[in-house]
Amino acid sequence: MKKLIFASLVFIALLTTASCRDDNNDEPLPVGDEWIDPIFAQVLQERGYITDAKTVTPIDVADLESIDVSGTYENRGLITSVRGLEQFKSLKEFWCYYNQLTTLDVSHNTQLTHLGCYENQLTALDVSHNTQLTDLRCGANQLTTLDVSHNT
């Protein structure tokens, strides 16, 4: 009887484990505080980079190499956070001019070659992990230092 109960528990545990989410599939990732900033996701949808800002999937962002979420001089963008950008592993170009960013973390976007983030409110910018970066446009921010010694 004990063996039957043990076997049943093992079987239940295996079923439970098998139903756990695999991050390499196309299940929606949570939008909001957990994964991607909702305003950033909405702009990505409006610009045609993703199909649904409410259910962003790993497949939606896996192969994106270039993203432009910039505002304009006359019409500033509403983006205050690009939380979730670290999931865009293939990203080579990222443009976010004329927004309201105070921070920008591109440390996980190691494929970046072009970064345009001028006319925001950035007080710090760390591009030390972006060794392939050849084009950096970050003027008109509140940066006091900028180390590009690790960049191409």
Stockholm file with secondary structure:
# STOCKHOLM 1.0

chainA/1-152         MKKLIFASLVFIALLTTASCRDDNNDEPLPVGDEWIDPIFAQVLQERGYITDAKTVTPIDVADLESIDVSGTYENRGLITSVRGLEQFKSLKEFWCYYNQLTTLDVSHNTQLTHLGCYENQLTALDVSHNTQLTDLRCGANQLTTLDVSHNT
#=GR chainA/1-152 SS CHHHHHHHHHHHHHHHHHTSCCTTSCCCCCBSTTSBCHHHHHHHHHTTSCSCTTSCCHHHHHTCCEEECCCCSSSCCCCCCCTTGGGCTTCCEEECCSSCCSCCCCTTCTTCCEEECCSSCCSCCCCTTCTTCCEEECCSSCCSCCCCTTCC
#=GC SS_cons         CHHHHHHHHHHHHHHHHHTSCCTTSCCCCCBSTTSBCHHHHHHHHHTTSCSCTTSCCHHHHHTCCEEECCCCSSSCCCCCCCTTGGGCTTCCEEECCSSCCSCCCCTTCTTCCEEECCSSCCSCCCCTTCTTCCEEECCSSCCSCCCCTTCC
//
